[in-house]
Amino acid sequence: MSTAGTGGGRSAVRRAFFASLTGTALEWYDFAIYSVAAALVFGEVFFPSEDPATGTLLAFSTYAVGYVSRPLGGFVFGRLGDKIGRKKVLIATLVLIGVATLLIGLLPGYATIGVAAPIALVILRFAQGVGVGGEWGGAVLLSSEFGDPRKRGFYASAAQIGPPAGNLMANGVLALLGAVLTDAQFVSWGWRVAFLLSGVLVVFGLWIRAKLEETPVFQAMEAEQTRPEAPIREVFTTHPRALTAAILSRVAPDVLYALFTVFVLTYATTELGMSRGSALGAVLLGSSFQVFLIPLAGALSDRINRRLLYGCSAIAAGVWPFVFFPMVGGGSWPLLAFGVVVALAIHSLMYGPQAAFIAEQFSPRLRYTGSSLAYTLAGVIGGAVAPLLFTALLDAYDSWLPLGLYLVITAVVTIIGLSLGRDADPEEESTAPAPATEPTPVSAPAPASE
């Protein structure tokens, strides 16, 4: 099987890295503006209630739908990515999420069409989740399968830069709108502008991805006729430990990210008495640092043990809430911003190596399916329910302590996942893929027989 990175030289590697980064950033822009709008606007626009907390919980429920629907995207598009190619699937996912986001921006509120508004919102959010569920695995492979497998941590981080970059764009647009509009204007129509911008961004992303070639790894699979016929079944039957390790490893990063990019907006405005613009500014600052920290963390994981770096960062994730909440209790914006920056830096140290760690748990011929399933299934137990649990715990106990304990539990889960995983095997791309009938052990440190 051809070694990754030899399919088009350095220019092909750079194009793939840029396409992975920009495409994922555009899709996460769409996903992030929904997350922010759910925290600040949707409770009032689509779920009017006399109790603001109830409206927020209902809005976060639709936020969770975007995670619950991801496994469907992982099942459908992950399978297709291993059968028909990475490029075709990545174009389809970009179109799906872009159209869904555009329609959300045009969707009338509850006051106009009644209960049809929240129903339509849930359907469109579901479509967003399906698109994101099929996107991530392919974006990771797009850059990492063109690049040197010995630098997979850095190349795979291109897809990981997308979420904070998209979050940065989304929060920047919404912060600007919040600064120039009154609260009434923002709630009435201002938030829709950010959703409608998605149409322009998606056209740009499609133009970039359409110019790419298929990855060298998939081209080799086509040439050798080793593409899997039933990749989902193969992943569950031959890679159960790998799938478990990959799923559990994602839980703490997902929950930490939900706390410090989504729930922190509600906490800062309702508990600390800050303005929407101030809360968005803190997240904006933290996301800007992540754009640079994530590739650095990915590159660092190529030089030191990837699992060790990931695990130490998971411990830090469990500790930081016990520093953050007492620190911001006085309502100081500089301390809030500092706390969010540190939290997202810790997240970067897990998120940078994450894509490479998950991808290298699976053999090349099952890598799109395995990575997509791990990513999407982990989202259901991690990021999907996190804002709901944060809101419910705070409402029930009127204390941040249960939130901190929740982070500790997720950190333990992630460390267990890392202990079940394996280290990288850079020679794997130059080894012929295993036949479909041969079970593939993944518990050894670096098996060459996958």
C-alpha positions as CSV (number, residue, x, y, z in Angstrom):
1,M,0.0,0.0,0.0
2,S,1.4,3.4,-0.9
3,T,2.8,5.5,1.9
4,A,0.8,8.5,2.8
5,G,2.2,11.7,1.7
6,T,3.7,10.5,-1.6
7,G,0.6,11.1,-3.6
8,G,1.2,14.7,-4.7
9,G,4.2,16.1,-3.0
10,R,4.4,19.1,-0.6
11,S,1.9,21.1,-2.6
12,A,-0.7,18.4,-2.3
13,V,0.0,18.1,1.4
14,R,-0.5,21.9,1.9
15,R,-3.7,21.9,-0.2
16,A,-5.1,19.0,1.8
17,F,-4.2,20.6,5.1
18,F,-5.8,23.9,4.1
19,A,-9.0,22.2,2.7
20,S,-9.3,20.1,5.9
21,L,-9.0,23.2,8.1
22,T,-11.2,25.6,6.1
23,G,-13.9,23.1,5.3
24,T,-14.2,22.0,9.0
25,A,-14.0,25.6,10.1
26,L,-16.9,26.5,7.9
27,E,-19.0,23.6,9.1
28,W,-18.2,24.4,12.7
29,Y,-19.1,28.1,12.1
30,D,-22.5,26.8,11.3
31,F,-22.6,24.5,14.3
32,A,-21.2,27.1,16.7
33,I,-23.6,29.9,15.8
34,Y,-26.4,27.5,16.7
35,S,-24.7,26.7,20.0
36,V,-24.3,30.4,20.9
37,A,-27.9,31.2,19.7
38,A,-29.2,28.4,21.9
39,A,-27.6,29.9,24.9
40,L,-28.6,33.5,24.2
41,V,-31.7,33.7,21.9
42,F,-33.5,30.5,21.0
43,G,-35.2,30.1,24.4
44,E,-37.0,33.4,23.8
45,V,-37.6,33.1,20.0
46,F,-38.6,29.4,19.7
47,F,-39.5,28.3,23.2
48,P,-41.3,31.2,25.0
49,S,-41.9,30.5,28.7
50,E,-42.6,32.4,31.8
51,D,-39.6,30.7,33.4
52,P,-36.4,31.7,31.6
53,A,-34.6,28.6,32.9
54,T,-37.2,26.4,31.2
55,G,-36.8,28.1,27.9
56,T,-33.0,27.7,28.2
57,L,-33.3,24.0,29.0
58,L,-35.6,23.5,25.9
59,A,-33.1,25.4,23.7
60,F,-30.2,23.3,25.0
61,S,-32.4,20.2,24.2
62,T,-32.3,21.2,20.5
63,Y,-28.5,21.7,20.9
64,A,-28.3,18.1,22.1
65,V,-30.2,16.9,19.0
66,G,-27.2,18.0,16.9
67,Y,-25.1,15.5,18.9
68,V,-27.6,12.7,19.0
69,S,-28.0,12.8,15.2
70,R,-24.2,12.6,14.7
71,P,-24.0,8.8,14.9
72,L,-26.4,8.6,11.9
73,G,-23.9,10.8,10.0
74,G,-21.1,8.6,11.2
75,F,-22.8,5.4,10.1
76,V,-23.9,6.7,6.7
77,F,-21.0,8.9,5.6
78,G,-18.3,6.9,7.5
79,R,-19.2,3.8,5.5
80,L,-19.3,5.7,2.3
81,G,-15.9,7.3,3.0
82,D,-14.3,3.9,3.1
83,K,-16.2,2.6,0.1
84,I,-16.4,5.5,-2.4
85,G,-13.7,7.9,-1.2
86,R,-13.0,10.7,1.2
87,K,-13.4,13.6,-1.2
88,K,-17.0,12.9,-2.4
89,V,-18.3,12.4,1.1
90,L,-16.7,15.7,2.4
91,I,-18.4,17.6,-0.4
92,A,-21.8,16.1,0.5
93,T,-21.4,16.8,4.3
94,L,-20.5,20.5,3.6
95,V,-23.6,21.0,1.4
96,L,-25.9,19.3,4.0
97,I,-24.9,21.4,7.0
98,G,-24.7,24.6,5.0
99,V,-28.2,24.3,3.6
100,A,-29.6,23.4,7.1
101,T,-27.9,26.4,8.7
102,L,-29.2,28.8,5.9
103,L,-32.8,27.5,6.5
104,I,-32.5,28.1,10.3
105,G,-31.7,31.7,9.5
106,L,-34.9,32.0,7.5
107,L,-37.1,30.1,10.0
108,P,-40.0,32.1,11.5
109,G,-40.2,32.1,15.3
110,Y,-42.9,30.7,17.6
111,A,-44.8,34.0,17.6
112,T,-45.3,33.7,13.8
113,I,-46.0,30.0,13.1
114,G,-46.5,28.5,16.6
115,V,-45.4,25.0,17.4
116,A,-44.2,24.4,13.8
117,A,-41.2,26.7,14.6
118,P,-39.5,24.5,17.3
119,I,-40.4,21.4,15.3
120,A,-38.7,22.7,12.2
121,L,-35.8,23.9,14.3
122,V,-35.3,20.4,15.7
123,I,-35.4,18.9,12.2
124,L,-32.8,21.3,10.8
125,R,-30.6,20.9,13.9
126,F,-30.8,17.1,13.3
127,A,-29.6,17.7,9.7
128,Q,-26.7,19.8,11.0
129,G,-25.6,17.0,13.3
130,V,-25.8,14.4,10.5
131,G,-23.5,16.6,8.4
132,V,-21.0,17.2,11.2
133,G,-21.0,13.4,12.1
134,G,-19.9,12.5,8.6
135,E,-17.5,15.4,8.3
136,W,-15.0,14.9,11.0
137,G,-13.5,11.5,10.2
138,G,-13.0,12.5,6.5
139,A,-11.4,15.9,7.3
140,V,-8.9,14.1,9.6
141,L,-8.0,11.6,6.9
142,L,-7.9,14.3,4.2
143,S,-4.9,16.0,5.8
144,S,-3.3,13.0,7.6
145,E,-3.3,10.6,4.7
146,F,-1.5,13.1,2.5
147,G,1.0,13.9,5.1
148,D,3.9,12.0,6.7
149,P,2.4,9.4,9.1
150,R,5.3,10.1,11.5
151,K,3.8,13.7,11.7
152,R,0.2,12.6,12.0
153,G,-0.4,14.5,15.1
154,F,0.3,17.8,13.3
155,Y,-1.3,17.0,10.0
156,A,-4.5,15.5,11.6
157,S,-4.8,18.6,13.8
158,A,-5.9,20.6,10.7
159,A,-9.5,19.2,11.3
160,Q,-9.1,20.0,15.0
161,I,-8.4,23.7,14.3
162,G,-11.8,23.9,12.5
163,P,-14.0,24.0,15.6
164,P,-12.2,26.8,17.4
165,A,-11.7,28.7,14.2
166,G,-15.4,28.3,13.4
167,N,-16.3,29.2,17.0
168,L,-14.1,32.2,16.6
169,M,-15.9,33.3,13.5
170,A,-19.3,32.6,15.0
171,N,-18.6,34.4,18.2
172,G,-17.0,37.3,16.4
173,V,-20.0,37.8,14.1
174,L,-22.4,37.5,17.0
175,A,-20.4,39.8,19.3
176,L,-20.2,42.4,16.5
177,L,-24.0,42.2,16.0
178,G,-24.5,42.4,19.7
179,A,-22.4,45.5,19.9
180,V,-24.1,47.4,17.2
181,L,-27.7,46.3,17.8
182,T,-29.9,46.7,20.8
183,D,-31.0,43.5,22.7
184,A,-34.5,43.8,21.1
185,Q,-33.0,44.1,17.6
186,F,-30.6,41.2,18.2
187,V,-33.4,38.9,19.4
188,S,-35.8,40.0,16.7
189,W,-33.6,39.6,13.6
190,G,-29.9,40.3,14.3
191,W,-29.0,36.7,15.1
192,R,-30.3,35.6,11.7
193,V,-27.6,37.5,9.9
194,A,-24.9,35.2,11.2
195,F,-26.9,32.1,10.0
196,L,-27.5,33.6,6.5
197,L,-23.7,34.3,6.1
198,S,-23.3,30.6,6.0
199,G,-24.4,30.4,2.4
200,V,-21.4,32.5,1.2
201,L,-19.0,30.5,3.3
202,V,-20.2,27.1,2.1
203,V,-19.7,28.1,-1.6
204,F,-16.1,29.0,-0.7
205,G,-15.6,25.7,1.0
206,L,-17.0,23.7,-1.9
207,W,-14.7,25.5,-4.3
208,I,-11.7,24.4,-2.3
209,R,-12.7,20.8,-1.8
210,A,-13.8,20.3,-5.4
211,K,-10.2,21.0,-6.6
212,L,-8.6,18.3,-4.4
213,E,-7.6,14.8,-5.5
214,E,-8.5,11.6,-3.5
215,T,-6.0,10.8,-0.7
216,P,-3.1,8.5,-1.6
217,V,-4.2,5.9,1.0
218,F,-7.7,5.5,-0.6
219,Q,-6.2,5.5,-4.1
220,A,-4.0,2.6,-3.1
221,M,-7.0,0.8,-1.6
222,E,-8.8,1.2,-5.0
223,A,-5.8,0.0,-6.9
224,E,-5.4,-3.1,-4.7
225,Q,-9.2,-3.6,-4.5
226,T,-9.1,-3.8,-0.7
227,R,-12.0,-1.5,0.0
228,P,-14.2,-3.0,2.7
229,E,-17.6,-4.3,1.7
230,A,-19.2,-4.0,5.2
231,P,-17.0,-1.5,7.1
232,I,-19.4,-0.9,10.0
233,R,-19.7,-4.6,10.7
234,E,-16.0,-5.1,10.5
235,V,-15.3,-2.2,12.9
236,F,-17.6,-3.7,15.5
237,T,-16.4,-7.3,15.1
238,T,-12.6,-6.8,14.5
239,H,-11.9,-3.5,16.3
240,P,-14.1,-3.5,19.5
241,R,-11.3,-2.4,21.8
242,A,-10.1,0.3,19.5
243,L,-13.6,1.6,19.1
244,T,-14.1,1.7,22.9
245,A,-10.8,3.4,23.5
246,A,-11.5,6.1,20.9
247,I,-15.0,6.7,22.2
248,L,-14.0,7.1,25.8
249,S,-11.0,9.3,25.0
250,R,-13.3,12.0,23.6
251,V,-15.6,12.4,26.6
252,A,-13.6,14.9,28.8
253,P,-12.6,17.2,25.9
254,D,-16.3,17.3,24.7
255,V,-17.6,18.2,28.1
256,L,-14.9,20.7,28.9
257,Y,-15.5,22.4,25.6
258,A,-19.3,22.5,26.2
259,L,-18.7,24.1,29.6
260,F,-16.3,26.8,28.5
261,T,-17.8,27.7,25.1
262,V,-21.6,27.2,25.6
263,F,-22.7,26.9,29.2
264,V,-20.3,29.7,30.3
265,L,-22.3,32.1,28.3
266,T,-25.4,31.3,30.3
267,Y,-23.5,31.2,33.6
268,A,-21.8,34.6,33.0
269,T,-25.1,36.4,32.0
270,T,-27.4,34.8,34.6
271,E,-25.2,34.1,37.6
272,L,-22.5,36.7,37.3
273,G,-24.7,39.5,35.9
274,M,-22.5,40.2,32.8
275,S,-23.6,41.3,29.4
276,R,-23.9,39.0,26.4
277,G,-21.1,40.9,24.7
278,S,-18.8,40.4,27.7
279,A,-19.5,36.7,27.9
280,L,-19.0,36.3,24.1
281,G,-15.7,38.3,24.3
282,A,-14.2,35.9,26.8
283,V,-15.0,32.9,24.6
284,L,-13.7,34.7,21.6
285,L,-10.4,35.3,23.3
286,G,-10.0,31.7,24.4
287,S,-10.9,30.4,20.9
288,S,-8.3,32.7,19.3
289,F,-5.6,31.1,21.4
290,Q,-6.8,27.7,20.4
291,V,-6.2,28.3,16.7
292,F,-2.5,28.3,17.4
293,L,-2.3,26.0,20.4
294,I,-4.1,23.0,18.8
295,P,-1.5,22.5,15.9
296,L,1.3,23.0,18.4
297,A,-0.2,20.3,20.7
298,G,-0.6,18.0,17.7
299,A,3.1,18.5,16.7
300,L,4.2,18.1,20.3
301,S,2.4,14.7,20.4
302,D,4.6,13.6,17.5
303,R,7.7,14.2,19.6
304,I,6.5,12.8,22.9
305,N,4.0,10.0,23.7
306,R,0.6,11.0,22.5
307,R,-1.3,9.2,25.1
308,L,0.8,10.7,27.9
309,L,0.2,14.3,26.8
310,Y,-3.5,13.6,26.4
311,G,-3.8,11.9,29.8
312,C,-2.0,14.7,31.7
313,S,-4.2,17.2,30.1
314,A,-7.3,15.2,31.1
315,I,-6.2,15.4,34.7
316,A,-5.8,19.2,34.3
317,A,-9.4,19.3,32.9
318,G,-10.7,17.7,36.0
319,V,-8.9,20.1,38.3
320,W,-9.5,23.4,36.5
321,P,-13.3,23.9,37.4
322,F,-12.3,23.9,41.1
323,V,-10.1,26.9,40.4
324,F,-12.3,28.7,37.8
325,F,-15.6,29.0,39.6
326,P,-14.3,30.4,42.9
327,M,-12.1,32.8,40.9
328,V,-14.9,34.3,38.8
329,G,-17.5,34.4,41.7
330,G,-16.9,38.2,42.1
331,G,-18.0,38.9,38.6
332,S,-14.7,40.2,37.3
333,W,-14.5,40.0,33.5
334,P,-10.6,39.8,33.3
335,L,-10.8,36.8,35.6
336,L,-13.5,35.2,33.5
337,A,-11.5,35.8,30.3
338,F,-8.4,34.3,32.0
339,G,-10.3,31.3,33.2
340,V,-11.8,30.6,29.8
341,V,-8.4,31.0,28.1
342,V,-6.7,28.5,30.5
343,A,-9.6,26.1,30.1
344,L,-9.5,26.1,26.3
345,A,-5.7,25.8,26.4
346,I,-6.1,22.6,28.4
347,H,-8.7,21.5,25.9
348,S,-6.2,22.2,23.1
349,L,-3.6,19.9,24.7
350,M,-6.2,17.1,24.4
351,Y,-7.8,18.1,21.2
352,G,-4.6,18.6,19.2
353,P,-3.5,15.0,19.6
354,Q,-7.0,13.6,19.6
355,A,-7.5,13.2,15.8
356,A,-4.3,11.3,15.3
357,F,-4.9,9.1,18.4
358,I,-8.4,8.1,17.2
359,A,-7.4,7.6,13.6
360,E,-4.4,5.4,14.4
361,Q,-6.6,3.0,16.5
362,F,-8.0,1.7,13.2
363,S,-6.4,0.1,10.1
364,P,-6.3,2.3,7.0
365,R,-9.1,0.4,5.2
366,L,-11.6,1.0,8.1
367,R,-10.3,4.3,9.3
368,Y,-13.1,6.6,8.1
369,T,-15.8,4.3,9.5
370,G,-14.0,3.7,12.8
371,S,-13.0,7.3,13.4
372,S,-16.5,8.6,12.5
373,L,-18.3,6.1,14.7
374,A,-16.0,6.9,17.7
375,Y,-16.4,10.6,17.2
376,T,-20.2,10.6,16.9
377,L,-21.0,8.0,19.6
378,A,-18.7,9.8,22.0
379,G,-20.6,13.0,21.3
380,V,-23.9,11.5,22.5
381,I,-22.5,10.7,25.9
382,G,-20.3,13.7,26.1
383,G,-21.1,17.0,24.5
384,A,-24.7,16.3,23.8
385,V,-25.9,16.2,27.3
386,A,-23.3,18.4,28.9
387,P,-25.1,21.8,28.7
388,L,-28.3,20.2,29.8
389,L,-26.6,18.6,32.8
390,F,-24.8,21.8,33.7
391,T,-28.0,23.8,33.6
392,A,-30.0,21.2,35.6
393,L,-27.3,20.7,38.2
394,L,-26.9,24.4,38.8
395,D,-30.6,24.8,39.0
396,A,-31.0,21.9,41.4
397,Y,-28.1,22.6,43.8
398,D,-27.5,26.3,43.3
399,S,-23.8,25.5,43.4
400,W,-20.9,25.0,41.0
401,L,-19.5,22.1,42.9
402,P,-21.6,19.4,41.1
403,L,-20.4,20.8,37.8
404,G,-16.8,20.4,38.9
405,L,-17.4,16.8,40.1
406,Y,-19.0,16.1,36.7
407,L,-15.7,17.2,35.0
408,V,-13.7,14.9,37.3
409,I,-15.8,11.9,36.3
410,T,-15.4,12.6,32.6
411,A,-11.6,13.0,33.1
412,V,-11.5,9.5,34.6
413,V,-13.5,8.1,31.7
414,T,-11.1,9.6,29.2
415,I,-8.0,8.3,31.0
416,I,-9.5,4.8,30.9
417,G,-10.0,5.2,27.2
418,L,-6.4,6.2,26.7
419,S,-5.2,3.2,28.7
420,L,-7.2,0.9,26.4
421,G,-5.7,2.5,23.2
422,R,-2.5,1.8,21.4
423,D,0.4,4.0,20.3
424,A,1.1,4.9,16.6
425,D,2.4,2.6,14.0
426,P,4.0,4.9,11.3
427,E,4.8,1.9,9.1
428,E,1.1,0.9,8.8
429,E,0.5,3.0,5.7
430,S,3.2,1.0,3.8
431,T,1.7,-2.4,4.8
432,A,-1.0,-4.0,2.7
433,P,-4.4,-3.9,4.4
434,A,-5.7,-7.0,6.1
435,P,-8.4,-9.0,4.4
436,A,-11.9,-8.5,5.6
437,T,-12.1,-11.9,7.2
438,E,-9.1,-11.5,9.4
439,P,-9.7,-10.1,12.9
440,T,-7.3,-7.3,13.8
441,P,-5.9,-7.1,17.3
442,V,-5.4,-3.5,18.4
443,S,-4.4,-3.9,22.1
444,A,-0.7,-4.4,21.4
445,P,1.4,-1.2,21.4
446,A,2.2,-1.2,17.7
447,P,0.9,-4.1,15.7
448,A,2.0,-4.3,12.1
449,S,-0.5,-6.8,11.0
450,E,-3.5,-4.6,10.7
